[in-house]
Amino acid sequence: MKELTNIPEAEMLNQLKYLCNPKQKILDKDFPKTPDFKPDEKMRVSSEFVNPNVKVTFSPPQKQ
């Protein structure tokens, strides 16, 4: 994943753990009971996430 983002793997995993935390409910992952990430595990934006102070926007990928 570092090749795509230039973010060190340890930092990326810490941030993903926070976003997948059941208390935050920002991201849903395939195996929510385990804090570790499997290479083929999928994550999705949680439809249950509600916070009036946070705005998440998604834009379509840019064509090259």
PDBQT receptor file of N, H, CA, C and O in Angstrom, charges set to zero:
ATOM      1  N   MET A   1       0.814  -1.186   0.000  1.00  0.00    +0.000 N 
ATOM      2  CA  MET A   1       0.000   0.000   0.000  1.00  0.00    +0.000 C 
ATOM      3  C   MET A   1       0.864   1.259   0.000  1.00  0.00    +0.000 C 
ATOM      4  O   MET A   1       0.430   2.312  -0.466  1.00  0.00    +0.000 OA
ATOM      5  N   LYS A   2       2.064   1.154   0.512  1.00  0.00    +0.000 N 
ATOM      6  H   LYS A   2       2.417   0.299   0.891  1.00  0.00    +0.000 HD
ATOM      7  CA  LYS A   2       2.952   2.314   0.544  1.00  0.00    +0.000 C 
ATOM      8  C   LYS A   2       3.258   2.820  -0.862  1.00  0.00    +0.000 C 
ATOM      9  O   LYS A   2       3.455   4.019  -1.065  1.00  0.00    +0.000 OA
ATOM     10  N   GLU A   3       3.299   1.909  -1.832  1.00  0.00    +0.000 N 
ATOM     11  H   GLU A   3       3.140   0.936  -1.668  1.00  0.00    +0.000 HD
ATOM     12  CA  GLU A   3       3.601   2.314  -3.200  1.00  0.00    +0.000 C 
ATOM     13  C   GLU A   3       2.538   3.268  -3.749  1.00  0.00    +0.000 C 
ATOM     14  O   GLU A   3       2.843   4.133  -4.569  1.00  0.00    +0.000 OA
ATOM     15  N   LEU A   4       1.308   3.111  -3.302  1.00  0.00    +0.000 N 
ATOM     16  H   LEU A   4       1.060   2.408  -2.636  1.00  0.00    +0.000 HD
ATOM     17  CA  LEU A   4       0.211   3.942  -3.809  1.00  0.00    +0.000 C 
ATOM     18  C   LEU A   4       0.102   5.274  -3.082  1.00  0.00    +0.000 C 
ATOM     19  O   LEU A   4      -0.305   6.269  -3.681  1.00  0.00    +0.000 OA
ATOM     20  N   THR A   5       0.456   5.310  -1.808  1.00  0.00    +0.000 N 
ATOM     21  H   THR A   5       0.787   4.501  -1.321  1.00  0.00    +0.000 HD
ATOM     22  CA  THR A   5       0.193   6.502  -1.002  1.00  0.00    +0.000 C 
ATOM     23  C   THR A   5       1.434   7.213  -0.487  1.00  0.00    +0.000 C 
ATOM     24  O   THR A   5       1.340   8.367  -0.070  1.00  0.00    +0.000 OA
ATOM     25  N   ASN A   6       2.575   6.573  -0.500  1.00  0.00    +0.000 N 
ATOM     26  H   ASN A   6       2.651   5.635  -0.839  1.00  0.00    +0.000 HD
ATOM     27  CA  ASN A   6       3.807   7.100   0.089  1.00  0.00    +0.000 C 
ATOM     28  C   ASN A   6       3.689   7.320   1.598  1.00  0.00    +0.000 C 
ATOM     29  O   ASN A   6       4.457   8.089   2.175  1.00  0.00    +0.000 OA
ATOM     30  N   ILE A   7       2.734   6.651   2.234  1.00  0.00    +0.000 N 
ATOM     31  H   ILE A   7       2.109   6.027   1.765  1.00  0.00    +0.000 HD
ATOM     32  CA  ILE A   7       2.571   6.716   3.690  1.00  0.00    +0.000 C 
ATOM     33  C   ILE A   7       3.234   5.466   4.273  1.00  0.00    +0.000 C 
ATOM     34  O   ILE A   7       2.977   4.360   3.796  1.00  0.00    +0.000 OA
ATOM     35  N   PRO A   8       4.081   5.621   5.295  1.00  0.00    +0.000 N 
ATOM     36  CA  PRO A   8       4.706   4.439   5.899  1.00  0.00    +0.000 C 
ATOM     37  C   PRO A   8       3.642   3.450   6.385  1.00  0.00    +0.000 C 
ATOM     38  O   PRO A   8       2.593   3.847   6.892  1.00  0.00    +0.000 OA
ATOM     39  N   GLU A   9       3.929   2.171   6.221  1.00  0.00    +0.000 N 
ATOM     40  H   GLU A   9       4.781   1.848   5.809  1.00  0.00    +0.000 HD
ATOM     41  CA  GLU A   9       2.948   1.131   6.537  1.00  0.00    +0.000 C 
ATOM     42  C   GLU A   9       2.469   1.196   7.988  1.00  0.00    +0.000 C 
ATOM     43  O   GLU A   9       1.277   1.029   8.247  1.00  0.00    +0.000 OA
ATOM     44  N   ALA A  10       3.371   1.433   8.931  1.00  0.00    +0.000 N 
ATOM     45  H   ALA A  10       4.339   1.568   8.720  1.00  0.00    +0.000 HD
ATOM     46  CA  ALA A  10       2.983   1.484  10.346  1.00  0.00    +0.000 C 
ATOM     47  C   ALA A  10       1.984   2.616  10.592  1.00  0.00    +0.000 C 
ATOM     48  O   ALA A  10       1.009   2.440  11.321  1.00  0.00    +0.000 OA
ATOM     49  N   GLU A  11       2.230   3.769   9.985  1.00  0.00    +0.000 N 
ATOM     50  H   GLU A  11       3.022   3.912   9.392  1.00  0.00    +0.000 HD
ATOM     51  CA  GLU A  11       1.307   4.904  10.136  1.00  0.00    +0.000 C 
ATOM     52  C   GLU A  11      -0.041   4.608   9.491  1.00  0.00    +0.000 C 
ATOM     53  O   GLU A  11      -1.087   4.940  10.049  1.00  0.00    +0.000 OA
ATOM     54  N   MET A  12      -0.016   3.987   8.321  1.00  0.00    +0.000 N 
ATOM     55  H   MET A  12       0.833   3.718   7.868  1.00  0.00    +0.000 HD
ATOM     56  CA  MET A  12      -1.258   3.636   7.624  1.00  0.00    +0.000 C 
ATOM     57  C   MET A  12      -2.093   2.674   8.463  1.00  0.00    +0.000 C 
ATOM     58  O   MET A  12      -3.307   2.841   8.574  1.00  0.00    +0.000 OA
ATOM     59  N   LEU A  13      -1.449   1.670   9.054  1.00  0.00    +0.000 N 
ATOM     60  H   LEU A  13      -0.462   1.534   8.964  1.00  0.00    +0.000 HD
ATOM     61  CA  LEU A  13      -2.182   0.702   9.870  1.00  0.00    +0.000 C 
ATOM     62  C   LEU A  13      -2.777   1.359  11.107  1.00  0.00    +0.000 C 
ATOM     63  O   LEU A  13      -3.899   1.035  11.495  1.00  0.00    +0.000 OA
ATOM     64  N   ASN A  14      -2.047   2.276  11.733  1.00  0.00    +0.000 N 
ATOM     65  H   ASN A  14      -1.136   2.540  11.418  1.00  0.00    +0.000 HD
ATOM     66  CA  ASN A  14      -2.590   2.983  12.893  1.00  0.00    +0.000 C 
ATOM     67  C   ASN A  14      -3.828   3.779  12.519  1.00  0.00    +0.000 C 
ATOM     68  O   ASN A  14      -4.817   3.766  13.252  1.00  0.00    +0.000 OA
ATOM     69  N   GLN A  15      -3.787   4.459  11.407  1.00  0.00    +0.000 N 
ATOM     70  H   GLN A  15      -2.984   4.469  10.812  1.00  0.00    +0.000 HD
ATOM     71  CA  GLN A  15      -4.934   5.261  10.971  1.00  0.00    +0.000 C 
ATOM     72  C   GLN A  15      -6.114   4.385  10.579  1.00  0.00    +0.000 C 
ATOM     73  O   GLN A  15      -7.260   4.720  10.878  1.00  0.00    +0.000 OA
ATOM     74  N   LEU A  16      -5.847   3.271   9.915  1.00  0.00    +0.000 N 
ATOM     75  H   LEU A  16      -4.916   2.999   9.672  1.00  0.00    +0.000 HD
ATOM     76  CA  LEU A  16      -6.931   2.366   9.541  1.00  0.00    +0.000 C 
ATOM     77  C   LEU A  16      -7.583   1.745  10.771  1.00  0.00    +0.000 C 
ATOM     78  O   LEU A  16      -8.800   1.566  10.806  1.00  0.00    +0.000 OA
ATOM     79  N   LYS A  17      -6.778   1.415  11.780  1.00  0.00    +0.000 N 
ATOM     80  H   LYS A  17      -5.789   1.560  11.752  1.00  0.00    +0.000 HD
ATOM     81  CA  LYS A  17      -7.350   0.871  13.028  1.00  0.00    +0.000 C 
ATOM     82  C   LYS A  17      -8.295   1.876  13.661  1.00  0.00    +0.000 C 
ATOM     83  O   LYS A  17      -9.356   1.499  14.157  1.00  0.00    +0.000 OA
ATOM     84  N   TYR A  18      -7.926   3.149  13.650  1.00  0.00    +0.000 N 
ATOM     85  H   TYR A  18      -7.064   3.455  13.247  1.00  0.00    +0.000 HD
ATOM     86  CA  TYR A  18      -8.792   4.184  14.207  1.00  0.00    +0.000 C 
ATOM     87  C   TYR A  18     -10.093   4.291  13.405  1.00  0.00    +0.000 C 
ATOM     88  O   TYR A  18     -11.177   4.360  13.985  1.00  0.00    +0.000 OA
ATOM     89  N   LEU A  19      -9.986   4.303  12.084  1.00  0.00    +0.000 N 
ATOM     90  H   LEU A  19      -9.105   4.247  11.613  1.00  0.00    +0.000 HD
ATOM     91  CA  LEU A  19     -11.167   4.450  11.244  1.00  0.00    +0.000 C 
ATOM     92  C   LEU A  19     -12.087   3.233  11.300  1.00  0.00    +0.000 C 
ATOM     93  O   LEU A  19     -13.292   3.359  11.081  1.00  0.00    +0.000 OA
ATOM     94  N   CYS A  20     -11.530   2.055  11.593  1.00  0.00    +0.000 N 
ATOM     95  H   CYS A  20     -10.551   1.953  11.771  1.00  0.00    +0.000 HD
ATOM     96  CA  CYS A  20     -12.323   0.828  11.676  1.00  0.00    +0.000 C 
ATOM     97  C   CYS A  20     -12.794   0.528  13.097  1.00  0.00    +0.000 C 
ATOM     98  O   CYS A  20     -13.491  -0.462  13.320  1.00  0.00    +0.000 OA
ATOM     99  N   ASN A  21     -12.426   1.357  14.039  1.00  0.00    +0.000 N 
ATOM    100  H   ASN A  21     -11.859   2.160  13.857  1.00  0.00    +0.000 HD
ATOM    101  CA  ASN A  21     -12.829   1.155  15.433  1.00  0.00    +0.000 C 
ATOM    102  C   ASN A  21     -14.355   1.153  15.529  1.00  0.00    +0.000 C 
ATOM    103  O   ASN A  21     -15.000   2.054  14.994  1.00  0.00    +0.000 OA
ATOM    104  N   PRO A  22     -14.949   0.153  16.203  1.00  0.00    +0.000 N 
ATOM    105  CA  PRO A  22     -16.410   0.107  16.314  1.00  0.00    +0.000 C 
ATOM    106  C   PRO A  22     -17.015   1.343  16.981  1.00  0.00    +0.000 C 
ATOM    107  O   PRO A  22     -18.181   1.656  16.740  1.00  0.00    +0.000 OA
ATOM    108  N   LYS A  23     -16.260   2.040  17.799  1.00  0.00    +0.000 N 
ATOM    109  H   LYS A  23     -15.313   1.786  17.995  1.00  0.00    +0.000 HD
ATOM    110  CA  LYS A  23     -16.775   3.260  18.431  1.00  0.00    +0.000 C 
ATOM    111  C   LYS A  23     -16.888   4.395  17.419  1.00  0.00    +0.000 C 
ATOM    112  O   LYS A  23     -17.788   5.228  17.528  1.00  0.00    +0.000 OA
ATOM    113  N   GLN A  24     -15.992   4.441  16.440  1.00  0.00    +0.000 N 
ATOM    114  H   GLN A  24     -15.262   3.764  16.352  1.00  0.00    +0.000 HD
ATOM    115  CA  GLN A  24     -16.008   5.497  15.428  1.00  0.00    +0.000 C 
ATOM    116  C   GLN A  24     -17.009   5.191  14.315  1.00  0.00    +0.000 C 
ATOM    117  O   GLN A  24     -17.742   6.077  13.876  1.00  0.00    +0.000 OA
ATOM    118  N   LYS A  25     -17.038   3.942  13.861  1.00  0.00    +0.000 N 
ATOM    119  H   LYS A  25     -16.441   3.222  14.218  1.00  0.00    +0.000 HD
ATOM    120  CA  LYS A  25     -17.923   3.479  12.790  1.00  0.00    +0.000 C 
ATOM    121  C   LYS A  25     -17.779   4.301  11.509  1.00  0.00    +0.000 C 
ATOM    122  O   LYS A  25     -18.768   4.617  10.847  1.00  0.00    +0.000 OA
ATOM    123  N   ILE A  26     -16.542   4.639  11.171  1.00  0.00    +0.000 N 
ATOM    124  H   ILE A  26     -15.739   4.382  11.708  1.00  0.00    +0.000 HD
ATOM    125  CA  ILE A  26     -16.302   5.373   9.926  1.00  0.00    +0.000 C 
ATOM    126  C   ILE A  26     -16.132   4.388   8.768  1.00  0.00    +0.000 C 
ATOM    127  O   ILE A  26     -16.703   4.574   7.694  1.00  0.00    +0.000 OA
ATOM    128  N   LEU A  27     -15.339   3.339   9.002  1.00  0.00    +0.000 N 
ATOM    129  H   LEU A  27     -14.875   3.189   9.874  1.00  0.00    +0.000 HD
ATOM    130  CA  LEU A  27     -15.145   2.297   7.996  1.00  0.00    +0.000 C 
ATOM    131  C   LEU A  27     -15.614   0.959   8.549  1.00  0.00    +0.000 C 
ATOM    132  O   LEU A  27     -15.433   0.666   9.730  1.00  0.00    +0.000 OA
ATOM    133  N   ASP A  28     -16.213   0.159   7.692  1.00  0.00    +0.000 N 
ATOM    134  H   ASP A  28     -16.361   0.398   6.732  1.00  0.00    +0.000 HD
ATOM    135  CA  ASP A  28     -16.561  -1.223   8.024  1.00  0.00    +0.000 C 
ATOM    136  C   ASP A  28     -15.539  -2.118   7.346  1.00  0.00    +0.000 C 
ATOM    137  O   ASP A  28     -15.134  -1.864   6.212  1.00  0.00    +0.000 OA
ATOM    138  N   LYS A  29     -15.124  -3.167   8.047  1.00  0.00    +0.000 N 
ATOM    139  H   LYS A  29     -15.453  -3.373   8.968  1.00  0.00    +0.000 HD
ATOM    140  CA  LYS A  29     -14.203  -4.120   7.436  1.00  0.00    +0.000 C 
ATOM    141  C   LYS A  29     -14.805  -5.505   7.495  1.00  0.00    +0.000 C 
ATOM    142  O   LYS A  29     -15.759  -5.742   8.236  1.00  0.00    +0.000 OA
ATOM    143  N   ASP A  30     -14.253  -6.426   6.715  1.00  0.00    +0.000 N 
ATOM    144  H   ASP A  30     -13.479  -6.234   6.112  1.00  0.00    +0.000 HD
ATOM    145  CA  ASP A  30     -14.807  -7.777   6.618  1.00  0.00    +0.000 C 
ATOM    146  C   ASP A  30     -14.786  -8.510   7.956  1.00  0.00    +0.000 C 
ATOM    147  O   ASP A  30     -15.738  -9.215   8.289  1.00  0.00    +0.000 OA
ATOM    148  N   PHE A  31     -13.720  -8.351   8.718  1.00  0.00    +0.000 N 
ATOM    149  H   PHE A  31     -12.946  -7.778   8.448  1.00  0.00    +0.000 HD
ATOM    150  CA  PHE A  31     -13.579  -9.060   9.993  1.00  0.00    +0.000 C 
ATOM    151  C   PHE A  31     -13.462  -8.036  11.127  1.00  0.00    +0.000 C 
ATOM    152  O   PHE A  31     -12.354  -7.751  11.582  1.00  0.00    +0.000 OA
ATOM    153  N   PRO A  32     -14.594  -7.476  11.590  1.00  0.00    +0.000 N 
ATOM    154  CA  PRO A  32     -14.529  -6.377  12.565  1.00  0.00    +0.000 C 
ATOM    155  C   PRO A  32     -14.015  -6.778  13.944  1.00  0.00    +0.000 C 
ATOM    156  O   PRO A  32     -13.574  -5.914  14.701  1.00  0.00    +0.000 OA
ATOM    157  N   LYS A  33     -14.058  -8.045  14.285  1.00  0.00    +0.000 N 
ATOM    158  H   LYS A  33     -14.416  -8.747  13.670  1.00  0.00    +0.000 HD
ATOM    159  CA  LYS A  33     -13.630  -8.479  15.619  1.00  0.00    +0.000 C 
ATOM    160  C   LYS A  33     -12.112  -8.547  15.775  1.00  0.00    +0.000 C 
ATOM    161  O   LYS A  33     -11.606  -8.577  16.897  1.00  0.00    +0.000 OA
ATOM    162  N   THR A  34     -11.386  -8.570  14.664  1.00  0.00    +0.000 N 
ATOM    163  H   THR A  34     -11.796  -8.545  13.752  1.00  0.00    +0.000 HD
ATOM    164  CA  THR A  34      -9.928  -8.662  14.744  1.00  0.00    +0.000 C 
ATOM    165  C   THR A  34      -9.294  -7.307  14.443  1.00  0.00    +0.000 C 
ATOM    166  O   THR A  34      -9.664  -6.661  13.462  1.00  0.00    +0.000 OA
ATOM    167  N   PRO A  35      -8.349  -6.868  15.266  1.00  0.00    +0.000 N 
ATOM    168  CA  PRO A  35      -7.716  -5.562  15.023  1.00  0.00    +0.000 C 
ATOM    169  C   PRO A  35      -6.694  -5.579  13.890  1.00  0.00    +0.000 C 
ATOM    170  O   PRO A  35      -6.296  -4.523  13.397  1.00  0.00    +0.000 OA
ATOM    171  N   ASP A  36      -6.266  -6.771  13.474  1.00  0.00    +0.000 N 
ATOM    172  H   ASP A  36      -6.589  -7.628  13.874  1.00  0.00    +0.000 HD
ATOM    173  CA  ASP A  36      -5.276  -6.869  12.408  1.00  0.00    +0.000 C 
ATOM    174  C   ASP A  36      -5.961  -6.844  11.047  1.00  0.00    +0.000 C 
ATOM    175  O   ASP A  36      -7.155  -7.120  10.932  1.00  0.00    +0.000 OA
ATOM    176  N   PHE A  37      -5.187  -6.508  10.021  1.00  0.00    +0.000 N 
ATOM    177  H   PHE A  37      -4.217  -6.284  10.114  1.00  0.00    +0.000 HD
ATOM    178  CA  PHE A  37      -5.707  -6.450   8.669  1.00  0.00    +0.000 C 
ATOM    179  C   PHE A  37      -5.099  -7.563   7.839  1.00  0.00    +0.000 C 
ATOM    180  O   PHE A  37      -3.890  -7.793   7.879  1.00  0.00    +0.000 OA
ATOM    181  N   LYS A  38      -5.940  -8.250   7.091  1.00  0.00    +0.000 N 
ATOM    182  H   LYS A  38      -6.922  -8.063   7.059  1.00  0.00    +0.000 HD
ATOM    183  CA  LYS A  38      -5.476  -9.290   6.186  1.00  0.00    +0.000 C 
ATOM    184  C   LYS A  38      -5.253  -8.651   4.811  1.00  0.00    +0.000 C 
ATOM    185  O   LYS A  38      -5.944  -7.694   4.462  1.00  0.00    +0.000 OA
ATOM    186  N   PRO A  39      -4.306  -9.160   4.032  1.00  0.00    +0.000 N 
ATOM    187  CA  PRO A  39      -3.999  -8.537   2.740  1.00  0.00    +0.000 C 
ATOM    188  C   PRO A  39      -5.199  -8.459   1.791  1.00  0.00    +0.000 C 
ATOM    189  O   PRO A  39      -5.295  -7.522   0.998  1.00  0.00    +0.000 OA
ATOM    190  N   ASP A  40      -6.106  -9.426   1.864  1.00  0.00    +0.000 N 
ATOM    191  H   ASP A  40      -6.028 -10.187   2.508  1.00  0.00    +0.000 HD
ATOM    192  CA  ASP A  40      -7.249  -9.430   0.943  1.00  0.00    +0.000 C 
ATOM    193  C   ASP A  40      -8.535  -8.904   1.581  1.00  0.00    +0.000 C 
ATOM    194  O   ASP A  40      -9.612  -9.016   0.996  1.00  0.00    +0.000 OA
ATOM    195  N   GLU A  41      -8.421  -8.337   2.768  1.00  0.00    +0.000 N 
ATOM    196  H   GLU A  41      -7.546  -8.246   3.244  1.00  0.00    +0.000 HD
ATOM    197  CA  GLU A  41      -9.607  -7.837   3.474  1.00  0.00    +0.000 C 
ATOM    198  C   GLU A  41     -10.128  -6.554   2.825  1.00  0.00    +0.000 C 
ATOM    199  O   GLU A  41      -9.354  -5.689   2.414  1.00  0.00    +0.000 OA
ATOM    200  N   LYS A  42     -11.443  -6.451   2.745  1.00  0.00    +0.000 N 
ATOM    201  H   LYS A  42     -12.071  -7.154   3.079  1.00  0.00    +0.000 HD
ATOM    202  CA  LYS A  42     -12.066  -5.280   2.124  1.00  0.00    +0.000 C 
ATOM    203  C   LYS A  42     -12.652  -4.371   3.197  1.00  0.00    +0.000 C 
ATOM    204  O   LYS A  42     -13.126  -4.835   4.234  1.00  0.00    +0.000 OA
ATOM    205  N   MET A  43     -12.609  -3.066   2.928  1.00  0.00    +0.000 N 
ATOM    206  H   MET A  43     -12.224  -2.689   2.085  1.00  0.00    +0.000 HD
ATOM    207  CA  MET A  43     -13.193  -2.068   3.821  1.00  0.00    +0.000 C 
ATOM    208  C   MET A  43     -14.133  -1.197   3.015  1.00  0.00    +0.000 C 
ATOM    209  O   MET A  43     -13.921  -0.953   1.827  1.00  0.00    +0.000 OA
ATOM    210  N   ARG A  44     -15.178  -0.731   3.685  1.00  0.00    +0.000 N 
ATOM    211  H   ARG A  44     -15.350  -0.928   4.650  1.00  0.00    +0.000 HD
ATOM    212  CA  ARG A  44     -16.171   0.121   3.051  1.00  0.00    +0.000 C 
ATOM    213  C   ARG A  44     -16.485   1.295   3.961  1.00  0.00    +0.000 C 
ATOM    214  O   ARG A  44     -16.308   1.207   5.177  1.00  0.00    +0.000 OA
ATOM    215  N   VAL A  45     -16.942   2.377   3.388  1.00  0.00    +0.000 N 
ATOM    216  H   VAL A  45     -17.085   2.449   2.401  1.00  0.00    +0.000 HD
ATOM    217  CA  VAL A  45     -17.409   3.503   4.195  1.00  0.00    +0.000 C 
ATOM    218  C   VAL A  45     -18.715   3.068   4.842  1.00  0.00    +0.000 C 
ATOM    219  O   VAL A  45     -19.611   2.552   4.175  1.00  0.00    +0.000 OA
ATOM    220  N   SER A  46     -18.811   3.280   6.139  1.00  0.00    +0.000 N 
ATOM    221  H   SER A  46     -18.082   3.699   6.681  1.00  0.00    +0.000 HD
ATOM    222  CA  SER A  46     -19.980   2.846   6.889  1.00  0.00    +0.000 C 
ATOM    223  C   SER A  46     -21.168   3.767   6.614  1.00  0.00    +0.000 C 
ATOM    224  O   SER A  46     -21.049   4.991   6.670  1.00  0.00    +0.000 OA
ATOM    225  N   SER A  47     -22.303   3.162   6.320  1.00  0.00    +0.000 N 
ATOM    226  H   SER A  47     -22.400   2.168   6.275  1.00  0.00    +0.000 HD
ATOM    227  CA  SER A  47     -23.525   3.944   6.116  1.00  0.00    +0.000 C 
ATOM    228  C   SER A  47     -24.108   4.411   7.449  1.00  0.00    +0.000 C 
ATOM    229  O   SER A  47     -24.991   5.268   7.474  1.00  0.00    +0.000 OA
ATOM    230  N   GLU A  48     -23.615   3.851   8.557  1.00  0.00    +0.000 N 
ATOM    231  H   GLU A  48     -22.897   3.156   8.537  1.00  0.00    +0.000 HD
ATOM    232  CA  GLU A  48     -24.089   4.232   9.885  1.00  0.00    +0.000 C 
ATOM    233  C   GLU A  48     -23.354   5.437  10.466  1.00  0.00    +0.000 C 
ATOM    234  O   GLU A  48     -23.766   5.978  11.492  1.00  0.00    +0.000 OA
ATOM    235  N   PHE A  49     -22.279   5.858   9.823  1.00  0.00    +0.000 N 
ATOM    236  H   PHE A  49     -21.944   5.419   8.989  1.00  0.00    +0.000 HD
ATOM    237  CA  PHE A  49     -21.486   6.966  10.349  1.00  0.00    +0.000 C 
ATOM    238  C   PHE A  49     -22.254   8.273  10.223  1.00  0.00    +0.000 C 
ATOM    239  O   PHE A  49     -22.653   8.674   9.130  1.00  0.00    +0.000 OA
ATOM    240  N   VAL A  50     -22.455   8.931  11.361  1.00  0.00    +0.000 N 
ATOM    241  H   VAL A  50     -22.131   8.606  12.249  1.00  0.00    +0.000 HD
ATOM    242  CA  VAL A  50     -23.145  10.213  11.390  1.00  0.00    +0.000 C 
ATOM    243  C   VAL A  50     -22.405  11.127  12.355  1.00  0.00    +0.000 C 
ATOM    244  O   VAL A  50     -22.219  10.798  13.527  1.00  0.00    +0.000 OA
ATOM    245  N   ASN A  51     -21.988  12.277  11.843  1.00  0.00    +0.000 N 
ATOM    246  H   ASN A  51     -22.139  12.544  10.891  1.00  0.00    +0.000 HD
ATOM    247  CA  ASN A  51     -21.349  13.274  12.678  1.00  0.00    +0.000 C 
ATOM    248  C   ASN A  51     -21.520  14.620  11.972  1.00  0.00    +0.000 C 
ATOM    249  O   ASN A  51     -21.007  14.805  10.868  1.00  0.00    +0.000 OA
ATOM    250  N   PRO A  52     -22.232  15.560  12.592  1.00  0.00    +0.000 N 
ATOM    251  CA  PRO A  52     -22.462  16.838  11.916  1.00  0.00    +0.000 C 
ATOM    252  C   PRO A  52     -21.199  17.672  11.738  1.00  0.00    +0.000 C 
ATOM    253  O   PRO A  52     -21.193  18.620  10.951  1.00  0.00    +0.000 OA
ATOM    254  N   ASN A  53     -20.131  17.336  12.453  1.00  0.00    +0.000 N 
ATOM    255  H   ASN A  53     -20.135  16.567  13.092  1.00  0.00    +0.000 HD
ATOM    256  CA  ASN A  53     -18.886  18.101  12.359  1.00  0.00    +0.000 C 
ATOM    257  C   ASN A  53     -17.920  17.563  11.314  1.00  0.00    +0.000 C 
ATOM    258  O   ASN A  53     -16.894  18.187  11.042  1.00  0.00    +0.000 OA
ATOM    259  N   VAL A  54     -18.232  16.418  10.726  1.00  0.00    +0.000 N 
ATOM    260  H   VAL A  54     -19.065  15.911  10.947  1.00  0.00    +0.000 HD
ATOM    261  CA  VAL A  54     -17.334  15.795   9.760  1.00  0.00    +0.000 C 
ATOM    262  C   VAL A  54     -18.064  15.649   8.436  1.00  0.00    +0.000 C 
ATOM    263  O   VAL A  54     -19.188  15.152   8.375  1.00  0.00    +0.000 OA
ATOM    264  N   LYS A  55     -17.404  16.088   7.388  1.00  0.00    +0.000 N 
ATOM    265  H   LYS A  55     -16.490  16.492   7.437  1.00  0.00    +0.000 HD
ATOM    266  CA  LYS A  55     -17.971  15.963   6.048  1.00  0.00    +0.000 C 
ATOM    267  C   LYS A  55     -17.037  15.097   5.213  1.00  0.00    +0.000 C 
ATOM    268  O   LYS A  55     -15.848  15.393   5.097  1.00  0.00    +0.000 OA
ATOM    269  N   VAL A  56     -17.567  14.043   4.641  1.00  0.00    +0.000 N 
ATOM    270  H   VAL A  56     -18.533  13.803   4.736  1.00  0.00    +0.000 HD
ATOM    271  CA  VAL A  56     -16.783  13.139   3.802  1.00  0.00    +0.000 C 
ATOM    272  C   VAL A  56     -17.333  13.252   2.397  1.00  0.00    +0.000 C 
ATOM    273  O   VAL A  56     -18.526  13.047   2.173  1.00  0.00    +0.000 OA
ATOM    274  N   THR A  57     -16.479  13.575   1.459  1.00  0.00    +0.000 N 
ATOM    275  H   THR A  57     -15.510  13.742   1.641  1.00  0.00    +0.000 HD
ATOM    276  CA  THR A  57     -16.904  13.649   0.062  1.00  0.00    +0.000 C 
ATOM    277  C   THR A  57     -16.056  12.716  -0.782  1.00  0.00    +0.000 C 
ATOM    278  O   THR A  57     -14.875  12.500  -0.509  1.00  0.00    +0.000 OA
ATOM    279  N   PHE A  58     -16.673  12.178  -1.795  1.00  0.00    +0.000 N 
ATOM    280  H   PHE A  58     -17.632  12.354  -2.016  1.00  0.00    +0.000 HD
ATOM    281  CA  PHE A  58     -15.975  11.290  -2.715  1.00  0.00    +0.000 C 
ATOM    282  C   PHE A  58     -16.141  11.864  -4.108  1.00  0.00    +0.000 C 
ATOM    283  O   PHE A  58     -17.248  12.230  -4.503  1.00  0.00    +0.000 OA
ATOM    284  N   SER A  59     -15.073  11.942  -4.839  1.00  0.00    +0.000 N 
ATOM    285  H   SER A  59     -14.174  11.644  -4.518  1.00  0.00    +0.000 HD
ATOM    286  CA  SER A  59     -15.147  12.410  -6.212  1.00  0.00    +0.000 C 
ATOM    287  C   SER A  59     -14.742  11.266  -7.136  1.00  0.00    +0.000 C 
ATOM    288  O   SER A  59     -13.928  10.422  -6.759  1.00  0.00    +0.000 OA
ATOM    289  N   PRO A  60     -15.292  11.232  -8.320  1.00  0.00    +0.000 N 
ATOM    290  CA  PRO A  60     -14.937  10.153  -9.250  1.00  0.00    +0.000 C 
ATOM    291  C   PRO A  60     -13.476  10.267  -9.665  1.00  0.00    +0.000 C 
ATOM    292  O   PRO A  60     -12.908  11.359  -9.658  1.00  0.00    +0.000 OA
ATOM    293  N   PRO A  61     -12.874   9.150 -10.023  1.00  0.00    +0.000 N 
ATOM    294  CA  PRO A  61     -11.471   9.200 -10.456  1.00  0.00    +0.000 C 
ATOM    295  C   PRO A  61     -11.322  10.055 -11.717  1.00  0.00    +0.000 C 
ATOM    296  O   PRO A  61     -12.200  10.078 -12.580  1.00  0.00    +0.000 OA
ATOM    297  N   GLN A  62     -10.210  10.743 -11.800  1.00  0.00    +0.000 N 
ATOM    298  H   GLN A  62      -9.497  10.725 -11.100  1.00  0.00    +0.000 HD
ATOM    299  CA  GLN A  62      -9.931  11.598 -12.952  1.00  0.00    +0.000 C 
ATOM    300  C   GLN A  62      -9.411  10.752 -14.104  1.00  0.00    +0.000 C 
ATOM    301  O   GLN A  62      -8.562   9.883 -13.905  1.00  0.00    +0.000 OA
ATOM    302  N   LYS A  63      -9.916  11.003 -15.309  1.00  0.00    +0.000 N 
ATOM    303  H   LYS A  63     -10.605  11.709 -15.471  1.00  0.00    +0.000 HD
ATOM    304  CA  LYS A  63      -9.415  10.310 -16.489  1.00  0.00    +0.000 C 
ATOM    305  C   LYS A  63      -8.104  10.925 -16.909  1.00  0.00    +0.000 C 
ATOM    306  O   LYS A  63      -7.931  12.143 -16.862  1.00  0.00    +0.000 OA
ATOM    307  N   GLN A  64      -7.185  10.080 -17.318  1.00  0.00    +0.000 N 
ATOM    308  H   GLN A  64      -7.326   9.090 -17.357  1.00  0.00    +0.000 HD
ATOM    309  CA  GLN A  64      -5.860  10.579 -17.711  1.00  0.00    +0.000 C 
ATOM    310  C   GLN A  64      -5.763  10.736 -19.203  1.00  0.00    +0.000 C 
ATOM    311  O   GLN A  64      -4.720  11.145 -19.714  1.00  0.00    +0.000 OA
TER     312      GLN A  64
